[in-house]
Amino acid sequence: MSDEAVRRNPYVGLRPFFKADSLYFFGRDAQVEELLAILGNNRFLGVVGSSGSGKSSLVRAGLVPALLGGFLVHDRDRWRRVSIKPGDAPMANLAAGLVAAMSDDPDAEAHSGSPAAQSLEAALRAGHTPAALDYIRPRLEPNANLFVLVDQFEELFAFRGDDDSDDQPDADPERRKERARRKAEASDFVDLLLTLADQRELPVYVVLTMRTDFLGDCDLFFGLPEALNRGRYLVPRMTREQLRDAVECPALLAGAEVAPRLLDHVLNALGDRFDRLPVLQHALMRTWDAWLAEGATGPVDLRHFDSAGGLEGALNKDAEAALVGLDLVAVERIFKRLTDTDSSGRRIRSPARTSELAAAAGVDRTAVEAIMTRYEADGRSFVHPSPDGRPDDPRYDISHESLIRQWVRLRDWVDEERKSRDSYVELVDRAARYARKDADPLQGPELRLARDWNKAAKPSEGWAARYSKHDGDFAAAMRYLTRSVRGMYAWRAARVGLVAGTVLFLSISAYKLQETIKKATTQNSEMVASVYRKLDPIDGTAAARKDLLKRTSDLNRDLANGNLTDSNKFWQMIVTGDDHGSNAIDKNAAILDAQTAADADAGTNEQIIKLTDEMHAETNQAAKSYSGAADFARARAIETHDFSWFENLGTALTKYAEIAASDRADTVYQAVIAVDRYLVAKQPANKSYLFNLATGYRAWGDWLSADQPDAPEKAKAKYQLAESTARQLLAKDANSVEAMSLYIDIATALWSVIDPEKDAELDKRITDEMTTQANRRIAVDKIKKQQWTDARDALYDMLGIEKPKAEGRPAKRGSGGAVHMAEPIS
């Protein structure tokens, strides 16, 4: 055995066999003869088979060498060959293929960017079949035939696009025009192939290779189904003996032997598996490499096969090895762009230009080419480039879908991309409906999912281009998401019993704003001075006085600057009793005379807050307005000790929290809870204050859950406080439908962040309590409506006992068992 012999790897790997590989192409002799027979009777032939059935190899390394060897001879025995894929420029590729076929070099490659190819493309578009014949006639020798191979014909369906897209009235005019152009070009391309095969002036033979799952799409083109019915070859599965030849004979030809146990193992492992031919070729190629690395002595054996990864792992192992030293994020984005998921959920190839890959990955073209070279070199052949009408921006494609199915990481990437695509398309649709006033901003779980997707996927305009229907879709979707996020802290529970109020509204005038802040500052200073004077009976220490004065100065500064961070700390000290302020206010309320602002009363406050609500979309201005309103209400509440001003303050802070910036929202929610806790402590019989406190905790939890999804424990803690407060409310009024609804709403939120494995006991309690309250709510509602039977059934469900069988008589009206059952349960 010579060194030259062992150096040549007789297995081609993932790519198809070409004419140059025909020496190593075994196991298909009978099928080649069948192809020759069909082509001898019909100049049009469609070679159809499933993915991985070996269609391309059968034609390129089987049929073509047979033609060149003179196995199909009529009047002429020489062949000119065109070999193309439709790609993204079928007419340009066909023109380039014809130019290459008619050159002096029979193995010349097609270059669609050459002047000759561009000239012929223009002629074909204008003159169709006569133009093609005019070009071929003077260049085709008297003893020559023309063979036109259109490999992977299914690419034409992707180029053409779906008919459904034409029914979209909101599509951009330019995009509609481009779709119409593509449909027309695809039809012209197919018609040109069919007429070339049908005419008899020149001997032109046309062969297509196509996946079987696209057969149904052929009726999109007039005449194509009829042509396929006349000349179609369905590629059969290789028998065990044919597979034995495909494994053993190439090695023997290259000067090596395949160990019998390896041969049997491979044939048994192949079975009926999908993708078996390309996967087999790649595994054998790497097995040969392992044999060479060991010294190329003895037979190619099972240990070499296992070292390569075997049938199950060779492709995955090789793809992972290629990642070493590459930018993983860029590789991920590039391969996500090179793949797609069709309407049937199948993972498929999606060829793309270098520029498109660079835009999707956020890298330059040099980086894209370096990554692609890694996956082309060293026998991998996982991707391949082609000029495809634009040699300055070549088009890359995955060599075979089996890479998608066998490379585990890529398979996961494709699934992630499908989810990301669906999320983006849904967001674009919602944004469009929002623009038409047919949808609201995203809220709750929908907003959370959209924010999680945006954070994880980090979409860019370059990435989104392939999924957008309009040029402005990505920008509109991101604006819509941003608007939704600004309002994500809102909750819809009404603040029962509160009088909406504020006296600060920025749109009044800059002068009015400054005057109001100035007045609030003055009133605050006067109030604290009163507290200061009355501190002696409670705590006469100088330190307490000094501290209160310092805090007052800081609060005044914060009022002027609109900064709540420090002023809220002071306010919490006052309302929670952490320092002497709260006690001082309580004990000396009688001597702290309220000073009503001349230009503000509760009625004015309510009207201005409504105006601020109308400006809610102007988030920044509304935030400043609510912040100022809270500052003023705080000063009035502390000065007058009037609960209506505390309620005013709670309303202003609540609305501010709904739209506050992320770095302030947490502090504002602390202030909201401080106000609600103070009111509950001072008026424990007022159930509306307890309702507000539970709602406040729930809203705080919602904000934490949306703003910090990676820290669910924080949201869980607030939801638990909300749930505990809601239970207190139910204890006061067990048959209140509003209280039950609030509990169910809060418990649902808490349940959504519970880890059932870590918090099994809590999970069970919350689930049981939600069920109980839901049935209780139904029962109470039915009792109020005097629907006694339904009420009784709901109560039985709540108790978890079997319903009694019907006794044939109605329950006594107004005094049935449902009412009596409700009382002890309450």
FENNOR-V770322 format. One line per field, one symbol per residue. ss: DSSP state (H for helix, E for strand, L for the rest). Layout:
ss=???
//
This chain:
ss=LLHHHHHLLLLLLLLLLLHHHHHHLLLLHHHHHHHHHHHHHLLEEEEEELLLLLHHHHHHHHHHHHHHLLLLLLLLLEEEEEEEELLLLHHHHHHHHHHHHLLLLLLLLLLLLLHHHHHHHHHHHHHHHHHHHHHHHLLLLLLEEEEEEEELLLHHHHHHLLHHHHHLLLLLHHHHHHHHHHHHHHHHHHHHHHHHHHLLLLLEEEEEEEEHHHHHHHHHLLLHHHHHHHLEEELLLLLHHHHHHHHHHHHHHLLLLELHHHHHHHHHHHLLLLLHHHHHHHHHHHHHHHHHHLLLLLLELHHHHHHHLHHHHHHHHHHHHLLLLLLHHHHHHHHHHLEEELLLLLEEELLEEHHHHHHHHLLLHHHHHHHHHHHHLLLLLLEEEELLLLHHHLEEEELLLHHHHHLHHHHHHHHHHHHHHHHHHHHHHHHHHHHLLLLLLLLHHHHHHHHHHHHHHLLLHHHHHHHLLLLLHHHHHHHHHHHHHHLLLLLLLLLLLLLLLLLLLLLLLHHHHHHHHHHHHHHHHHHHHHHHHLLLLLLLLHHHHHHHHHHHHHHHHHHHHLLHHHHHHHHHHHHHLLLHHHHHHHHLHHHLLLLLLLLLLHHHHHHHHHHHHHLLLLHHHHHHHHHHHHHHHHHHHHHHLLHHHHHHHHHHHHHHHHHLLHHHHHHHHHHHHHHHHHHHHHLLLLHHHHHHHHHHHHHHHHHHHHHLLLLHHHHHHHHHHHHHHHHHHHHHLLLLHHHHHHHHHHHHHHHHHLLLLLLHHHHHHHHHHHHHHHHHHHHHHHHHLLLHHHHHHHHHHHHLLLLLLLLLLLLLLLLLHHHHHHHHHL
//
